[in-house]
Amino acid sequence: MLEENTPDLMTLEDEDGVEHTFEVIDAVDYNGERYLAVVPYAESEEAAEAALEEDAELIIMRVGEENGEEYLDIVEDDEELYNVGDIFAQRLEEMYDIDDNLPRS
């Protein structure tokens, strides 16, 4: 039997009430916090290929909890973002066999 490879999707609403769908590509715990690496979701194969040809937009989000409810927050602290981003970069290079000679921003 073949396994279905369904993406882990989440839809978030921005400040203007516009919904955006993201695919969670990895998750990691760091310094007692949970982080998600997400990319904008491309519904069609053509849109996914077009996104790969452009610079992929990786967004790192921190999972928080308040009153027993989970929420997502964008990481704005530069040092935290750099440290967690480096962890994700290493993990994604291994998972997707990415050329590690590419420049990082």
Secondary structure, 3 states (H helix, E strand, C coil): CCCCCCCEEEEEECCCCCEEEEEEEEEEEECCEEEEEEEECCCCHHHHHHHHHCCCCCEEEEEEEECCEEEEEECCCHHHHHHHHHHHHHHHHHHHCCCCCCCCC
